[in-house]
Amino acid sequence: MPRLQLRRSGPWIGYGGLACLLWLAIASVLFASWWGVVLLLAIWVAAVLLAVGWTRPHPAWVAFAPLLGLAAWAAVVAAGVAWWDWG
């Protein structure tokens, strides 16, 4: 069985994951305030910029950019539910 080659597939996996993360951030309008959605979209933009910066020098790392964005999204949503009455 061939081994996974993240040097070649990492950017594809990463940018596909970022597309899913964008959908998640936009869908947060169902329970978050408007400024919370803006904050979540800013996190998504930061993850995209991180992925773009990693594409040439470290293509395998791009696959992990959506995971970092997802962790930040979860932290903001947890804080919003706990402290800002989202839900």
Jmol script that loads the backbone (N, CA, C; Angstrom):
load data "model"
ATOM      1  N   MET A   1       0.843  -1.173   0.000  1.00  0.00           N
ATOM      2  CA  MET A   1       0.000   0.000   0.000  1.00  0.00           C
ATOM      3  C   MET A   1       0.894   1.244   0.000  1.00  0.00           C
ATOM      4  N   PRO A   2       0.613   2.191  -0.875  1.00  0.00           N
ATOM      5  CA  PRO A   2       1.481   3.368  -0.928  1.00  0.00           C
ATOM      6  C   PRO A   2       1.309   4.256   0.306  1.00  0.00           C
ATOM      7  N   ARG A   3       2.368   4.910   0.634  1.00  0.00           N
ATOM      8  CA  ARG A   3       2.398   5.789   1.798  1.00  0.00           C
ATOM      9  C   ARG A   3       1.804   7.153   1.455  1.00  0.00           C
ATOM     10  N   LEU A   4       1.142   7.794   2.411  1.00  0.00           N
ATOM     11  CA  LEU A   4       0.565   9.114   2.207  1.00  0.00           C
ATOM     12  C   LEU A   4       1.686  10.126   2.008  1.00  0.00           C
ATOM     13  N   GLN A   5       1.609  10.890   0.933  1.00  0.00           N
ATOM     14  CA  GLN A   5       2.646  11.864   0.601  1.00  0.00           C
ATOM     15  C   GLN A   5       2.111  13.271   0.868  1.00  0.00           C
ATOM     16  N   LEU A   6       2.296  13.737   2.087  1.00  0.00           N
ATOM     17  CA  LEU A   6       1.760  15.041   2.448  1.00  0.00           C
ATOM     18  C   LEU A   6       2.464  16.188   1.730  1.00  0.00           C
ATOM     19  N   ARG A   7       3.653  15.946   1.182  1.00  0.00           N
ATOM     20  CA  ARG A   7       4.292  17.007   0.389  1.00  0.00           C
ATOM     21  C   ARG A   7       3.457  17.329  -0.840  1.00  0.00           C
ATOM     22  N   ARG A   8       2.788  16.335  -1.366  1.00  0.00           N
ATOM     23  CA  ARG A   8       1.965  16.545  -2.557  1.00  0.00           C
ATOM     24  C   ARG A   8       0.507  16.792  -2.215  1.00  0.00           C
ATOM     25  N   SER A   9      -0.006  16.096  -1.225  1.00  0.00           N
ATOM     26  CA  SER A   9      -1.437  16.190  -0.932  1.00  0.00           C
ATOM     27  C   SER A   9      -1.768  17.128   0.219  1.00  0.00           C
ATOM     28  N   GLY A  10      -0.778  17.567   0.983  1.00  0.00           N
ATOM     29  CA  GLY A  10      -1.024  18.430   2.125  1.00  0.00           C
ATOM     30  C   GLY A  10      -1.778  19.708   1.799  1.00  0.00           C
ATOM     31  N   PRO A  11      -1.356  20.440   0.757  1.00  0.00           N
ATOM     32  CA  PRO A  11      -2.115  21.649   0.415  1.00  0.00           C
ATOM     33  C   PRO A  11      -3.558  21.357   0.008  1.00  0.00           C
ATOM     34  N   TRP A  12      -3.790  20.282  -0.723  1.00  0.00           N
ATOM     35  CA  TRP A  12      -5.163  19.939  -1.124  1.00  0.00           C
ATOM     36  C   TRP A  12      -6.016  19.615   0.093  1.00  0.00           C
ATOM     37  N   ILE A  13      -5.466  18.846   1.007  1.00  0.00           N
ATOM     38  CA  ILE A  13      -6.185  18.500   2.230  1.00  0.00           C
ATOM     39  C   ILE A  13      -6.441  19.758   3.059  1.00  0.00           C
ATOM     40  N   GLY A  14      -5.421  20.594   3.187  1.00  0.00           N
ATOM     41  CA  GLY A  14      -5.540  21.803   3.993  1.00  0.00           C
ATOM     42  C   GLY A  14      -6.565  22.784   3.457  1.00  0.00           C
ATOM     43  N   TYR A  15      -6.531  23.040   2.144  1.00  0.00           N
ATOM     44  CA  TYR A  15      -7.472  24.005   1.583  1.00  0.00           C
ATOM     45  C   TYR A  15      -8.895  23.446   1.547  1.00  0.00           C
ATOM     46  N   GLY A  16      -9.041  22.153   1.412  1.00  0.00           N
ATOM     47  CA  GLY A  16     -10.372  21.542   1.546  1.00  0.00           C
ATOM     48  C   GLY A  16     -10.898  21.680   2.959  1.00  0.00           C
ATOM     49  N   GLY A  17     -10.034  21.485   3.930  1.00  0.00           N
ATOM     50  CA  GLY A  17     -10.424  21.666   5.327  1.00  0.00           C
ATOM     51  C   GLY A  17     -10.758  23.114   5.646  1.00  0.00           C
ATOM     52  N   LEU A  18     -10.054  24.042   5.029  1.00  0.00           N
ATOM     53  CA  LEU A  18     -10.356  25.457   5.246  1.00  0.00           C
ATOM     54  C   LEU A  18     -11.703  25.838   4.637  1.00  0.00           C
ATOM     55  N   ALA A  19     -12.067  25.203   3.538  1.00  0.00           N
ATOM     56  CA  ALA A  19     -13.399  25.442   2.961  1.00  0.00           C
ATOM     57  C   ALA A  19     -14.478  24.966   3.927  1.00  0.00           C
ATOM     58  N   CYS A  20     -14.263  23.822   4.560  1.00  0.00           N
ATOM     59  CA  CYS A  20     -15.215  23.324   5.562  1.00  0.00           C
ATOM     60  C   CYS A  20     -15.257  24.241   6.779  1.00  0.00           C
ATOM     61  N   LEU A  21     -14.112  24.755   7.175  1.00  0.00           N
ATOM     62  CA  LEU A  21     -14.053  25.664   8.313  1.00  0.00           C
ATOM     63  C   LEU A  21     -14.775  26.976   8.012  1.00  0.00           C
ATOM     64  N   LEU A  22     -14.716  27.441   6.773  1.00  0.00           N
ATOM     65  CA  LEU A  22     -15.459  28.641   6.388  1.00  0.00           C
ATOM     66  C   LEU A  22     -16.953  28.404   6.536  1.00  0.00           C
ATOM     67  N   TRP A  23     -17.421  27.248   6.087  1.00  0.00           N
ATOM     68  CA  TRP A  23     -18.837  26.903   6.235  1.00  0.00           C
ATOM     69  C   TRP A  23     -19.228  26.890   7.708  1.00  0.00           C
ATOM     70  N   LEU A  24     -18.369  26.354   8.544  1.00  0.00           N
ATOM     71  CA  LEU A  24     -18.642  26.290   9.979  1.00  0.00           C
ATOM     72  C   LEU A  24     -18.714  27.689  10.591  1.00  0.00           C
ATOM     73  N   ALA A  25     -17.820  28.570  10.178  1.00  0.00           N
ATOM     74  CA  ALA A  25     -17.816  29.930  10.711  1.00  0.00           C
ATOM     75  C   ALA A  25     -19.068  30.689  10.280  1.00  0.00           C
ATOM     76  N   ILE A  26     -19.470  30.531   9.028  1.00  0.00           N
ATOM     77  CA  ILE A  26     -20.669  31.221   8.543  1.00  0.00           C
ATOM     78  C   ILE A  26     -21.924  30.647   9.199  1.00  0.00           C
ATOM     79  N   ALA A  27     -21.972  29.348   9.396  1.00  0.00           N
ATOM     80  CA  ALA A  27     -23.139  28.717  10.023  1.00  0.00           C
ATOM     81  C   ALA A  27     -23.270  29.104  11.492  1.00  0.00           C
ATOM     82  N   SER A  28     -22.228  29.662  12.070  1.00  0.00           N
ATOM     83  CA  SER A  28     -22.288  30.086  13.473  1.00  0.00           C
ATOM     84  C   SER A  28     -23.234  31.251  13.679  1.00  0.00           C
ATOM     85  N   VAL A  29     -23.710  31.841  12.591  1.00  0.00           N
ATOM     86  CA  VAL A  29     -24.677  32.935  12.703  1.00  0.00           C
ATOM     87  C   VAL A  29     -25.981  32.443  13.339  1.00  0.00           C
ATOM     88  N   LEU A  30     -26.198  31.148  13.350  1.00  0.00           N
ATOM     89  CA  LEU A  30     -27.412  30.581  13.939  1.00  0.00           C
ATOM     90  C   LEU A  30     -27.452  30.715  15.459  1.00  0.00           C
ATOM     91  N   PHE A  31     -26.290  30.835  16.089  1.00  0.00           N
ATOM     92  CA  PHE A  31     -26.288  30.910  17.553  1.00  0.00           C
ATOM     93  C   PHE A  31     -25.390  32.008  18.103  1.00  0.00           C
ATOM     94  N   ALA A  32     -24.498  32.554  17.318  1.00  0.00           N
ATOM     95  CA  ALA A  32     -23.556  33.560  17.811  1.00  0.00           C
ATOM     96  C   ALA A  32     -24.036  34.962  17.448  1.00  0.00           C
ATOM     97  N   SER A  33     -23.528  35.937  18.165  1.00  0.00           N
ATOM     98  CA  SER A  33     -23.847  37.325  17.836  1.00  0.00           C
ATOM     99  C   SER A  33     -23.096  37.734  16.568  1.00  0.00           C
ATOM    100  N   TRP A  34     -23.455  38.892  16.026  1.00  0.00           N
ATOM    101  CA  TRP A  34     -22.833  39.319  14.769  1.00  0.00           C
ATOM    102  C   TRP A  34     -21.336  39.537  14.940  1.00  0.00           C
ATOM    103  N   TRP A  35     -20.924  40.089  16.075  1.00  0.00           N
ATOM    104  CA  TRP A  35     -19.498  40.330  16.269  1.00  0.00           C
ATOM    105  C   TRP A  35     -18.743  39.027  16.524  1.00  0.00           C
ATOM    106  N   GLY A  36     -19.439  38.031  17.044  1.00  0.00           N
ATOM    107  CA  GLY A  36     -18.819  36.719  17.203  1.00  0.00           C
ATOM    108  C   GLY A  36     -18.549  36.066  15.860  1.00  0.00           C
ATOM    109  N   VAL A  37     -19.487  36.214  14.934  1.00  0.00           N
ATOM    110  CA  VAL A  37     -19.287  35.670  13.582  1.00  0.00           C
ATOM    111  C   VAL A  37     -18.148  36.398  12.887  1.00  0.00           C
ATOM    112  N   VAL A  38     -18.065  37.710  13.081  1.00  0.00           N
ATOM    113  CA  VAL A  38     -16.950  38.470  12.505  1.00  0.00           C
ATOM    114  C   VAL A  38     -15.623  37.994  13.083  1.00  0.00           C
ATOM    115  N   LEU A  39     -15.592  37.722  14.382  1.00  0.00           N
ATOM    116  CA  LEU A  39     -14.386  37.193  15.020  1.00  0.00           C
ATOM    117  C   LEU A  39     -14.029  35.817  14.463  1.00  0.00           C
ATOM    118  N   LEU A  40     -15.029  34.964  14.268  1.00  0.00           N
ATOM    119  CA  LEU A  40     -14.770  33.630  13.717  1.00  0.00           C
ATOM    120  C   LEU A  40     -14.277  33.718  12.271  1.00  0.00           C
ATOM    121  N   LEU A  41     -14.795  34.654  11.503  1.00  0.00           N
ATOM    122  CA  LEU A  41     -14.305  34.847  10.128  1.00  0.00           C
ATOM    123  C   LEU A  41     -12.881  35.403  10.129  1.00  0.00           C
ATOM    124  N   ALA A  42     -12.548  36.234  11.108  1.00  0.00           N
ATOM    125  CA  ALA A  42     -11.173  36.724  11.221  1.00  0.00           C
ATOM    126  C   ALA A  42     -10.213  35.579  11.550  1.00  0.00           C
ATOM    127  N   ILE A  43     -10.662  34.656  12.378  1.00  0.00           N
ATOM    128  CA  ILE A  43      -9.847  33.466  12.672  1.00  0.00           C
ATOM    129  C   ILE A  43      -9.652  32.648  11.401  1.00  0.00           C
ATOM    130  N   TRP A  44     -10.708  32.529  10.590  1.00  0.00           N
ATOM    131  CA  TRP A  44     -10.594  31.789   9.334  1.00  0.00           C
ATOM    132  C   TRP A  44      -9.598  32.466   8.398  1.00  0.00           C
ATOM    133  N   VAL A  45      -9.648  33.778   8.304  1.00  0.00           N
ATOM    134  CA  VAL A  45      -8.702  34.507   7.451  1.00  0.00           C
ATOM    135  C   VAL A  45      -7.273  34.283   7.945  1.00  0.00           C
ATOM    136  N   ALA A  46      -7.070  34.290   9.247  1.00  0.00           N
ATOM    137  CA  ALA A  46      -5.736  34.030   9.794  1.00  0.00           C
ATOM    138  C   ALA A  46      -5.264  32.617   9.447  1.00  0.00           C
ATOM    139  N   ALA A  47      -6.159  31.641   9.488  1.00  0.00           N
ATOM    140  CA  ALA A  47      -5.789  30.265   9.126  1.00  0.00           C
ATOM    141  C   ALA A  47      -5.451  30.172   7.642  1.00  0.00           C
ATOM    142  N   VAL A  48      -6.180  30.899   6.802  1.00  0.00           N
ATOM    143  CA  VAL A  48      -5.888  30.900   5.370  1.00  0.00           C
ATOM    144  C   VAL A  48      -4.525  31.534   5.107  1.00  0.00           C
ATOM    145  N   LEU A  49      -4.242  32.652   5.765  1.00  0.00           N
ATOM    146  CA  LEU A  49      -2.940  33.294   5.586  1.00  0.00           C
ATOM    147  C   LEU A  49      -1.805  32.396   6.072  1.00  0.00           C
ATOM    148  N   LEU A  50      -2.041  31.677   7.138  1.00  0.00           N
ATOM    149  CA  LEU A  50      -1.055  30.725   7.630  1.00  0.00           C
ATOM    150  C   LEU A  50      -0.823  29.621   6.603  1.00  0.00           C
ATOM    151  N   ALA A  51      -1.897  29.107   6.030  1.00  0.00           N
ATOM    152  CA  ALA A  51      -1.774  28.043   5.029  1.00  0.00           C
ATOM    153  C   ALA A  51      -1.059  28.542   3.776  1.00  0.00           C
ATOM    154  N   VAL A  52      -1.380  29.743   3.354  1.00  0.00           N
ATOM    155  CA  VAL A  52      -0.720  30.296   2.162  1.00  0.00           C
ATOM    156  C   VAL A  52       0.773  30.475   2.422  1.00  0.00           C
ATOM    157  N   GLY A  53       1.108  30.919   3.612  1.00  0.00           N
ATOM    158  CA  GLY A  53       2.517  31.084   3.955  1.00  0.00           C
ATOM    159  C   GLY A  53       3.277  29.771   4.028  1.00  0.00           C
ATOM    160  N   TRP A  54       2.591  28.709   4.359  1.00  0.00           N
ATOM    161  CA  TRP A  54       3.234  27.394   4.469  1.00  0.00           C
ATOM    162  C   TRP A  54       3.256  26.620   3.156  1.00  0.00           C
ATOM    163  N   THR A  55       2.521  27.044   2.145  1.00  0.00           N
ATOM    164  CA  THR A  55       2.357  26.231   0.943  1.00  0.00           C
ATOM    165  C   THR A  55       3.678  25.926   0.250  1.00  0.00           C
ATOM    166  N   ARG A  56       4.511  26.905   0.034  1.00  0.00           N
ATOM    167  CA  ARG A  56       5.781  26.653  -0.662  1.00  0.00           C
ATOM    168  C   ARG A  56       6.861  26.035   0.230  1.00  0.00           C
ATOM    169  N   PRO A  57       7.176  26.626   1.381  1.00  0.00           N
ATOM    170  CA  PRO A  57       8.293  26.063   2.149  1.00  0.00           C
ATOM    171  C   PRO A  57       7.974  24.753   2.873  1.00  0.00           C
ATOM    172  N   HIS A  58       6.725  24.590   3.331  1.00  0.00           N
ATOM    173  CA  HIS A  58       6.348  23.398   4.104  1.00  0.00           C
ATOM    174  C   HIS A  58       4.971  22.910   3.666  1.00  0.00           C
ATOM    175  N   PRO A  59       4.849  22.310   2.501  1.00  0.00           N
ATOM    176  CA  PRO A  59       3.514  21.922   2.017  1.00  0.00           C
ATOM    177  C   PRO A  59       2.810  20.892   2.892  1.00  0.00           C
ATOM    178  N   ALA A  60       3.546  20.068   3.600  1.00  0.00           N
ATOM    179  CA  ALA A  60       2.904  19.070   4.457  1.00  0.00           C
ATOM    180  C   ALA A  60       2.213  19.733   5.650  1.00  0.00           C
ATOM    181  N   TRP A  61       2.688  20.872   6.083  1.00  0.00           N
ATOM    182  CA  TRP A  61       2.118  21.547   7.243  1.00  0.00           C
ATOM    183  C   TRP A  61       0.753  22.149   6.937  1.00  0.00           C
ATOM    184  N   VAL A  62       0.463  22.404   5.671  1.00  0.00           N
ATOM    185  CA  VAL A  62      -0.804  23.046   5.299  1.00  0.00           C
ATOM    186  C   VAL A  62      -1.988  22.185   5.731  1.00  0.00           C
ATOM    187  N   ALA A  63      -1.818  20.884   5.787  1.00  0.00           N
ATOM    188  CA  ALA A  63      -2.903  19.992   6.189  1.00  0.00           C
ATOM    189  C   ALA A  63      -3.332  20.241   7.639  1.00  0.00           C
ATOM    190  N   PHE A  64      -2.472  20.858   8.438  1.00  0.00           N
ATOM    191  CA  PHE A  64      -2.783  21.086   9.843  1.00  0.00           C
ATOM    192  C   PHE A  64      -3.352  22.480  10.117  1.00  0.00           C
ATOM    193  N   ALA A  65      -3.352  23.368   9.138  1.00  0.00           N
ATOM    194  CA  ALA A  65      -3.907  24.714   9.320  1.00  0.00           C
ATOM    195  C   ALA A  65      -5.398  24.677   9.676  1.00  0.00           C
ATOM    196  N   PRO A  66      -6.224  23.838   9.015  1.00  0.00           N
ATOM    197  CA  PRO A  66      -7.626  23.794   9.422  1.00  0.00           C
ATOM    198  C   PRO A  66      -7.826  23.268  10.846  1.00  0.00           C
ATOM    199  N   LEU A  67      -6.954  22.401  11.297  1.00  0.00           N
ATOM    200  CA  LEU A  67      -7.066  21.885  12.661  1.00  0.00           C
ATOM    201  C   LEU A  67      -6.791  22.984  13.684  1.00  0.00           C
ATOM    202  N   LEU A  68      -5.824  23.843  13.385  1.00  0.00           N
ATOM    203  CA  LEU A  68      -5.560  24.972  14.266  1.00  0.00           C
ATOM    204  C   LEU A  68      -6.737  25.945  14.259  1.00  0.00           C
ATOM    205  N   GLY A  69      -7.291  26.182  13.080  1.00  0.00           N
ATOM    206  CA  GLY A  69      -8.463  27.044  12.983  1.00  0.00           C
ATOM    207  C   GLY A  69      -9.664  26.462  13.704  1.00  0.00           C
ATOM    208  N   LEU A  70      -9.835  25.150  13.613  1.00  0.00           N
ATOM    209  CA  LEU A  70     -10.946  24.486  14.304  1.00  0.00           C
ATOM    210  C   LEU A  70     -10.791  24.592  15.823  1.00  0.00           C
ATOM    211  N   ALA A  71      -9.574  24.451  16.309  1.00  0.00           N
ATOM    212  CA  ALA A  71      -9.332  24.593  17.747  1.00  0.00           C
ATOM    213  C   ALA A  71      -9.642  26.014  18.211  1.00  0.00           C
ATOM    214  N   ALA A  72      -9.256  27.009  17.416  1.00  0.00           N
ATOM    215  CA  ALA A  72      -9.559  28.400  17.763  1.00  0.00           C
ATOM    216  C   ALA A  72     -11.059  28.655  17.697  1.00  0.00           C
ATOM    217  N   TRP A  73     -11.735  28.090  16.684  1.00  0.00           N
ATOM    218  CA  TRP A  73     -13.190  28.236  16.563  1.00  0.00           C
ATOM    219  C   TRP A  73     -13.877  27.652  17.798  1.00  0.00           C
ATOM    220  N   ALA A  74     -13.461  26.462  18.220  1.00  0.00           N
ATOM    221  CA  ALA A  74     -14.065  25.806  19.378  1.00  0.00           C
ATOM    222  C   ALA A  74     -13.834  26.621  20.649  1.00  0.00           C
ATOM    223  N   ALA A  75     -12.653  27.221  20.792  1.00  0.00           N
ATOM    224  CA  ALA A  75     -12.372  28.030  21.980  1.00  0.00           C
ATOM    225  C   ALA A  75     -13.254  29.273  22.013  1.00  0.00           C
ATOM    226  N   VAL A  76     -13.422  29.924  20.863  1.00  0.00           N
ATOM    227  CA  VAL A  76     -14.256  31.131  20.822  1.00  0.00           C
ATOM    228  C   VAL A  76     -15.717  30.769  21.074  1.00  0.00           C
ATOM    229  N   VAL A  77     -16.197  29.687  20.496  1.00  0.00           N
ATOM    230  CA  VAL A  77     -17.590  29.283  20.704  1.00  0.00           C
ATOM    231  C   VAL A  77     -17.817  28.880  22.163  1.00  0.00           C
ATOM    232  N   ALA A  78     -16.875  28.177  22.753  1.00  0.00           N
ATOM    233  CA  ALA A  78     -17.018  27.802  24.166  1.00  0.00           C
ATOM    234  C   ALA A  78     -17.049  29.036  25.056  1.00  0.00           C
ATOM    235  N   ALA A  79     -16.198  30.006  24.756  1.00  0.00           N
ATOM    236  CA  ALA A  79     -16.210  31.252  25.532  1.00  0.00           C
ATOM    237  C   ALA A  79     -17.517  32.010  25.304  1.00  0.00           C
ATOM    238  N   GLY A  80     -18.011  32.001  24.080  1.00  0.00           N
ATOM    239  CA  GLY A  80     -19.271  32.682  23.793  1.00  0.00           C
ATOM    240  C   GLY A  80     -20.450  32.068  24.512  1.00  0.00           C
ATOM    241  N   VAL A  81     -20.480  30.759  24.571  1.00  0.00           N
ATOM    242  CA  VAL A  81     -21.576  30.071  25.269  1.00  0.00           C
ATOM    243  C   VAL A  81     -21.464  30.297  26.770  1.00  0.00           C
ATOM    244  N   ALA A  82     -20.255  30.266  27.293  1.00  0.00           N
ATOM    245  CA  ALA A  82     -20.062  30.396  28.744  1.00  0.00           C
ATOM    246  C   ALA A  82     -20.252  31.822  29.241  1.00  0.00           C
ATOM    247  N   TRP A  83     -19.737  32.810  28.509  1.00  0.00           N
ATOM    248  CA  TRP A  83     -19.691  34.166  29.039  1.00  0.00           C
ATOM    249  C   TRP A  83     -20.612  35.161  28.350  1.00  0.00           C
ATOM    250  N   TRP A  84     -20.986  34.917  27.092  1.00  0.00           N
ATOM    251  CA  TRP A  84     -21.717  35.934  26.336  1.00  0.00           C
ATOM    252  C   TRP A  84     -23.120  35.479  25.936  1.00  0.00           C
ATOM    253  N   ASP A  85     -23.629  34.434  26.552  1.00  0.00           N
ATOM    254  CA  ASP A  85     -24.995  33.943  26.330  1.00  0.00           C
ATOM    255  C   ASP A  85     -25.307  33.594  24.890  1.00  0.00           C
ATOM    256  N   TRP A  86     -24.357  32.990  24.191  1.00  0.00           N
ATOM    257  CA  TRP A  86     -24.667  32.484  22.852  1.00  0.00           C
ATOM    258  C   TRP A  86     -25.423  31.187  23.025  1.00  0.00           C
ATOM    259  N   GLY A  87     -26.230  30.865  22.072  1.00  0.00           N
ATOM    260  CA  GLY A  87     -26.871  29.579  22.125  1.00  0.00           C
ATOM    261  C   GLY A  87     -28.291  29.698  21.801  1.00  0.00           C
TER     262      GLY A  87
END
end "model"
wireframe off; spacefill off
backbone 0.3
color backbone group
